């Protein structure tokens, strides 16, 4: 496995745009974020399947389900660790979301091997109330 770690810079830094499309739409902007992240990762020889961590900033936590929906659509069965932060404002007035992503090239293969290997052993859990 290649252990290069990639980090996609914030989409607004890549786009260098003062207005964000679609304005005020968390779902639409999240989809654009993942398109930009995917293009950056493709250029580096990686795929969205190798994302291991995301950090998402939103200006309206009440709509955070919209970014989650876009994330699930973009990543499919991949479930990287993530942090969701509610903040009062982003760089542009119409910008409502900012997503950072980190990948480890080769993580998609290793992750599948790890899950496949550990799927044979079911651990017992317990709940405490």
Secondary structure, 3 states (H helix, E strand, C coil): CCCCEEEECCHHHHHCCCCCCCCCCHHHHHHHHHHHHHHHHHHCCCCHHHEEEEEEEECCHHHHHHHHHHHHHHHCCCCCEEEEEECCCCCCCCCCEEEEEEEECCHHHHHHHHHHHHCCCCCCCCCCC
